[in-house]
Amino acid sequence: MCKLQGPDGILPYNTMNMKNAGAVVTLCLSVLLSAQSTSETALRGFSAASSRVERDWELKYAAIPLPGNVGDYMQRLAARPHHVGSPYDKDNADWILAKLKSWGLDAKIETFEVLFPTPKDRALEMVEPGNFKAKLQEPALAVDPTSSQRNEQLPTYNAYSIDGDVTAPLVYVNNGVPEDYEQLERLGVSVKGAIVISRYGGSWRGIKPKVAAEHGAVGCIIYSDPHEDGYSQGEVFPAGPWRPKDGVQRGSVMDMPVYPGDPLTPGVGATHDAKRLKISEALTITKIPVLPISYADAQPFLAALQGPVAPVAWRGSLPITYRIGPGPAKAHLKVASNWDIQPLYNVMVTIPGATYPDEWIIRGNHHDAWVNGANDPVSGASAELEEMRGLASLLKEGWKPKRTIVYAFWDGEEEGLLGSTEWAEQHAAELSQKAAVYINSDSNSRGYLRMAGSHTLEKFINGVARDVQDPEKNISVWKRLQLERIANSPDRAEVRQRPDLRMEALGSGSDYTVFLDHLAVASLNLGLGGEAGGGIYHSIYDDLYWYKHFDDPDFVYGRALAQTAGIAVMRLADAELLPYDFANFTDTVRRYISELQKLAGKERDDIVERNRQIDEGVFSAIDDPKKPMVPPARQAVPPFLSFAPLENGLAALQREAEHYDKALAHAAAYGGAALARKSLREVNQKLIAMERALMSSEGLPNRDWFKHQIYAPGFYTGYGVKTIPAVRESIEQKQWKQADEQIVRVGKVLENAGEQIQGAVVALEKAGQ
Ligand SMILES: [Zn+2]
């Protein structure tokens, strides 16, 4: 049963319950202790002795979270709609607070005041050629008890759409991303003065009205095509998990790639007395009105379009011929909001550190939802709450984390990462000094471990994942993920050989954004998922009934999240030395630089080839007069870029990463006496400073709130990450001079990071003497 020393380090958590946990812990510990003298290596950042103590506490912890509790919390938190400003949002915050206090934790509510528009007036109708009025309403379903709580449900809308009342011809723009507009230009279709209708997908939703406005559109409709999350995927709700015909995806369209958080208080906490912009001065409110609709509401509009037949890749799954327009369908769109200031209730817990109280490990999940939000976010918030119960119980047993642990249950995530952003902006000075790591989660489902984040933590989180059991298979969540990648990844040879599974970088889309992108705090986003699927995202059907029928009915994956994130927090808080790793980080940065080189080469080759085809007369020769296309315009051939500054920065980084590994191996020798003997405060401070060195105070071009120079959400992807964003986006946007400048700047950032690592090496060697 106890396979702690097995190749995967599997802990038999799924066999434990509160009653037999003690016996299993004793058994595992005896195995651990006997193996310690032979093959067991200490956890990274721990001496051998403290590693054994840590393993002991982690085993105790992992036996505590109970799936039934996760389910009970979900039942309570998702019982009623609980968006920002609603009575049940406050009620939930108070209930979470009381729970935390009942476990003996030091908890409080921290409040902010933010701009949060709610619908006052919404209308969408076809005025030509026929007449059709969109329903804009998700019907209650008899089998689904909470779907009928209409009085408390936010109507279907996009928050932070500007008010507007427009009547104009319609144009179908596919996903509404920049490439789609290039295609429209070839088809000779302009959206100037038109209302665009875009389907969900291809980018974060807020990009669609932004790009539409850049091209002169006056309104934007976003609909859920059944191709993405409706009947094309499977049986629709309530027979199955997928989006029914009247289901609508609500969501924020705030221009978060410029800055997230309260639109009126960029860069500072939205406290009661904060200095606020006027609404008309806020850069992140859309330029044109936007409204989300269901596919039942969208079909008559799309069916009434004429003009060119949509390219194959643009066609969804509705039983119509997808055409682009413009017109003859003409729509009247009206959106007006109540532009009110609403309170946010972040529930915060502090567990003071015994040895390094000024180094903080922060953990968060939001508690607010668009409606009932069983999946998003209650599945994650319930696991986090069960984690808190586990840690509280360890504290009573005498566990003393070395670092300070801060737990957050954020409010206002859905509208624009409001709670986390305002809190972190308010405490920015202190966080810059003290925050070592931020660990986020959000929705949680059945399936595989999803880990993403700062690559200085890649080795660390791989280690944690090896020690958590998958609830359905008798293997660790790490092993299961590795096997999934062997099945599905083109890099299967690497997946088999590389000691650590590669981790995706973080863009945006949840509460880690301010920590990683604005303050350069090493961050992780954790969750399980990939098996459940479904089409209830941001609708009234994301509720307990749906979750229990179609997602994680026994909440065992909720427990797996509580185990994974809880152990990660403990291990980070208890380590003598923060377990950052620079070898995997350097390896990842090398890949990014080589991607940039390929991207620049491809951009250049494409332009050269297209110009050649224009000269050869290719486009006029293949143009079908019955389906005329506009030939592309000649473009200036870009200059070659010099990547030498990035390569020099990388070389410095690699040299210091190797020095650090040697110093760490030296310190960890002989049972890690050097780690145990001295205060490592200075080394830890240097390690934290290395993360900060990855930002530049000027921020990214045209969006200085985003400081991190390795990771950022894309200006035109919204959630999707752009790595080494200043350089990558300059190349994508054909800003060649800016690309050259940014290569120099990021090269310097890498050199600075190398210098910080060198400082850590010196401090570590000194501590070991
Ligand atoms: Zn969420």
Residues whose N, C-alpha, C, O or C-beta is under 5 A from the ligand:
A	BS01	ZN	D376 P377 D442 S443
